[in-house]
Amino acid sequence: MQCVETKLNKNSLLLALMRYSSVVNNMEQTILLPSLLRDVPSEDVENSCGEAVENSVDLYECYQLLKAIRNTVESGLVPHDESKAKKNMALHKSMEPLLEADPEAFFYFHLRGLFSVMGSLTKKSQNLTEKYLDIVGIGN
């Protein structure tokens, strides 16, 4: 991947997706016993004061979600979830006037959002790997 990275602009979408995939692959190879992550609360959500907020998602669920997103990114196959599909259609319908008004602005809006999400997911994968290493006693 290093050779490909040098050919790509540091701000390219392809590089962001490759980094995410690489970090999740590293997470998956490092976490040999994902079941150790069950019932360990996720502390990724913070309030405006920077304090951790209780979240009902445990690290095992985060691990599964990060892998599922990676699989979707790599395969291009979007899983079909009827309830999410209905919400997405409603959102798409409400944003259609924006798309028709200025498709370029709409594209850049979504591109910035995608970069933000991919950066956040990459960081979350790294944090989850570090937390696992702490749990098994290998971390710093």
DOVO-783999 format. One record per residue (C-alpha): x, y, z. Coordinates in steps of 0.5 Angstrom, whole numbers, plus 500, padded with zeros to 3 digits. Example, Ala and Ser with C-alpha at 12.3 -4.5 7.8 and 13.67 -1.06 7.14 Angstrom:
+-----+-----+-----+
:  c1 :  c2 :  c3 :
+-----+-----+-----+
: 525 : 491 : 516 :
: 527 : 498 : 514 :
+-----+-----+-----+
***
This chain:
+-----+-----+-----+
:  c1 :  c2 :  c3 :
+-----+-----+-----+
: 500 : 500 : 500 :
: 506 : 505 : 501 :
: 508 : 505 : 494 :
: 500 : 507 : 492 :
: 500 : 512 : 498 :
: 506 : 516 : 495 :
: 502 : 516 : 488 :
: 496 : 519 : 491 :
: 495 : 526 : 494 :
: 495 : 526 : 501 :
: 487 : 529 : 501 :
: 485 : 524 : 496 :
: 478 : 520 : 497 :
: 482 : 513 : 495 :
: 487 : 514 : 500 :
: 482 : 516 : 506 :
: 479 : 509 : 504 :
: 485 : 505 : 503 :
: 487 : 508 : 510 :
: 481 : 506 : 513 :
: 481 : 499 : 510 :
: 488 : 498 : 513 :
: 487 : 501 : 520 :
: 481 : 496 : 520 :
: 485 : 490 : 517 :
: 490 : 492 : 523 :
: 485 : 492 : 528 :
: 482 : 485 : 526 :
: 489 : 482 : 526 :
: 491 : 485 : 533 :
: 484 : 483 : 536 :
: 485 : 476 : 537 :
: 479 : 475 : 542 :
: 474 : 480 : 540 :
: 469 : 477 : 545 :
: 474 : 481 : 550 :
: 471 : 487 : 548 :
: 464 : 485 : 550 :
: 461 : 489 : 556 :
: 466 : 494 : 555 :
: 463 : 501 : 554 :
: 465 : 505 : 549 :
: 467 : 512 : 551 :
: 468 : 515 : 544 :
: 462 : 520 : 545 :
: 464 : 526 : 548 :
: 459 : 532 : 550 :
: 461 : 539 : 549 :
: 465 : 539 : 556 :
: 470 : 534 : 553 :
: 467 : 529 : 558 :
: 465 : 522 : 556 :
: 458 : 520 : 556 :
: 455 : 514 : 557 :
: 453 : 510 : 551 :
: 449 : 504 : 550 :
: 454 : 501 : 545 :
: 460 : 496 : 547 :
: 466 : 496 : 544 :
: 465 : 489 : 541 :
: 459 : 492 : 537 :
: 464 : 498 : 535 :
: 468 : 492 : 533 :
: 463 : 489 : 529 :
: 460 : 495 : 526 :
: 467 : 498 : 524 :
: 469 : 491 : 520 :
: 462 : 491 : 517 :
: 463 : 498 : 514 :
: 470 : 496 : 511 :
: 467 : 490 : 508 :
: 462 : 495 : 505 :
: 467 : 500 : 503 :
: 471 : 494 : 499 :
: 466 : 491 : 496 :
: 461 : 496 : 494 :
: 455 : 492 : 496 :
: 450 : 496 : 501 :
: 447 : 492 : 505 :
: 439 : 492 : 505 :
: 436 : 495 : 511 :
: 428 : 496 : 510 :
: 428 : 501 : 516 :
: 434 : 505 : 514 :
: 432 : 505 : 506 :
: 426 : 509 : 508 :
: 429 : 514 : 512 :
: 435 : 515 : 507 :
: 429 : 516 : 501 :
: 426 : 521 : 506 :
: 432 : 525 : 506 :
: 434 : 524 : 499 :
: 427 : 527 : 497 :
: 428 : 533 : 502 :
: 435 : 534 : 499 :
: 433 : 534 : 491 :
: 432 : 541 : 491 :
: 439 : 542 : 493 :
: 441 : 537 : 488 :
: 438 : 541 : 482 :
: 440 : 548 : 484 :
: 447 : 546 : 485 :
: 450 : 539 : 484 :
: 457 : 541 : 484 :
: 456 : 544 : 491 :
: 452 : 538 : 493 :
: 457 : 534 : 491 :
: 463 : 538 : 495 :
: 458 : 538 : 501 :
: 458 : 530 : 501 :
: 465 : 529 : 499 :
: 467 : 533 : 506 :
: 462 : 529 : 510 :
: 465 : 523 : 507 :
: 472 : 525 : 509 :
: 470 : 527 : 516 :
: 466 : 520 : 517 :
: 472 : 516 : 514 :
: 477 : 520 : 518 :
: 473 : 519 : 525 :
: 472 : 511 : 523 :
: 479 : 511 : 522 :
: 481 : 514 : 529 :
: 475 : 510 : 532 :
: 479 : 503 : 529 :
: 485 : 506 : 532 :
: 483 : 507 : 539 :
: 479 : 500 : 539 :
: 485 : 497 : 537 :
: 489 : 501 : 543 :
: 484 : 499 : 548 :
: 484 : 492 : 546 :
: 491 : 492 : 547 :
: 490 : 495 : 554 :
: 485 : 490 : 556 :
: 490 : 484 : 554 :
: 496 : 488 : 558 :
: 500 : 489 : 552 :
: 499 : 497 : 551 :
: 503 : 502 : 554 :
+-----+-----+-----+
***
